[in-house]
Amino acid sequence: MANPTFNSVVLTSVAPRVRMGQPAVRVYFERMPGVKGEYVQTHGYGGRDWTITGVLHGTAQASRALAVSYLKQALAAKHAQADGIVVGTFLDADGTTSYTNCIMLQYEQASDIWVGASGSNWIGKCRIQATIRELAPS
């Protein structure tokens, strides 16, 4: 299992989970007085949302405070991808399946930051959740 990426930016460090949403069905319904049932026009599919969860690790640092600081910098770098403007490629956690014409709608810290020892250093960690919209699912 690989870590999912958006525009070659790794979204999780470990424990990735990717959930594929249903493409939105685009339809128009009309009800007419005195007529049973509905008139419907189908207009194909809209976008599909992907939900990505996992754990993000910072880099090993000499103190707990630095470990938290570097993890926050890593979060901020990924937040920059979640502007809903940049159209890019999403690579699934299988490491081989990619989806083009995607935008990242959100990337957020989904838990408190915890700091753990790594030898004589410290590493900050937190859970994340991201939402990527595939604009034209096939």
FENDAFEN-V275711 format. One record per backbone hydrogen bond with DSSP energy under -0.5 kcal/mol. NH is the residue of the N-H (numbers start at 1). CO is the residue of the C=O. E is the energy in kcal/mol with one decimal. If there is no record, write none. Layout:
# FENDAFEN-V275711
nh=NH co=CO e=E
nh=NH co=CO e=E
This chain:
# FENDAFEN-V275711
nh=2 co=93 e=-3.0
nh=5 co=91 e=-1.7
nh=6 co=9 e=-2.0
nh=7 co=89 e=-2.6
nh=9 co=6 e=-1.8
nh=10 co=8 e=-0.6
nh=11 co=4 e=-2.8
nh=12 co=4 e=-0.6
nh=13 co=55 e=-3.2
nh=14 co=55 e=-1.9
nh=17 co=53 e=-2.5
nh=19 co=51 e=-2.6
nh=21 co=49 e=-1.9
nh=24 co=47 e=-2.6
nh=26 co=44 e=-2.5
nh=27 co=25 e=-0.7
nh=28 co=41 e=-2.4
nh=30 co=39 e=-2.5
nh=35 co=32 e=-1.8
nh=39 co=30 e=-3.0
nh=41 co=28 e=-2.3
nh=43 co=26 e=-3.1
nh=46 co=24 e=-3.9
nh=48 co=134 e=-2.0
nh=50 co=132 e=-3.2
nh=51 co=19 e=-2.5
nh=52 co=50 e=-0.5
nh=52 co=130 e=-2.7
nh=53 co=17 e=-2.5
nh=54 co=128 e=-1.3
nh=55 co=14 e=-2.4
nh=56 co=126 e=-3.1
nh=58 co=124 e=-2.8
nh=61 co=122 e=-2.7
nh=67 co=63 e=-2.0
nh=68 co=64 e=-2.1
nh=69 co=65 e=-2.3
nh=70 co=66 e=-2.8
nh=71 co=67 e=-1.7
nh=72 co=68 e=-2.3
nh=73 co=69 e=-1.7
nh=74 co=70 e=-1.9
nh=75 co=71 e=-2.4
nh=76 co=72 e=-2.4
nh=77 co=73 e=-2.0
nh=78 co=74 e=-1.5
nh=79 co=75 e=-2.4
nh=80 co=76 e=-1.5
nh=81 co=78 e=-1.1
nh=82 co=78 e=-0.7
nh=82 co=79 e=-1.1
nh=83 co=81 e=-1.2
nh=84 co=104 e=-1.4
nh=88 co=86 e=-0.5
nh=88 co=102 e=-3.0
nh=90 co=99 e=-2.8
nh=91 co=5 e=-2.4
nh=91 co=89 e=-0.5
nh=92 co=90 e=-0.6
nh=92 co=97 e=-2.8
nh=95 co=92 e=-1.9
nh=98 co=96 e=-0.6
nh=99 co=90 e=-2.6
nh=102 co=88 e=-2.3
nh=103 co=133 e=-2.0
nh=104 co=81 e=-0.5
nh=105 co=103 e=-0.6
nh=105 co=131 e=-2.5
nh=106 co=131 e=-1.4
nh=108 co=129 e=-2.9
nh=110 co=127 e=-3.0
nh=111 co=127 e=-0.7
nh=114 co=125 e=-2.6
nh=116 co=123 e=-2.4
nh=118 co=121 e=-3.0
nh=121 co=118 e=-1.9
nh=122 co=61 e=-2.8
nh=123 co=116 e=-2.6
nh=125 co=114 e=-2.5
nh=126 co=56 e=-1.7
nh=128 co=54 e=-2.5
nh=129 co=108 e=-2.2
nh=130 co=52 e=-2.8
nh=131 co=106 e=-2.5
nh=132 co=50 e=-2.4
nh=133 co=103 e=-3.0
nh=134 co=48 e=-3.5
nh=134 co=132 e=-0.6
nh=135 co=101 e=-2.7
nh=135 co=133 e=-0.7
nh=137 co=134 e=-0.5
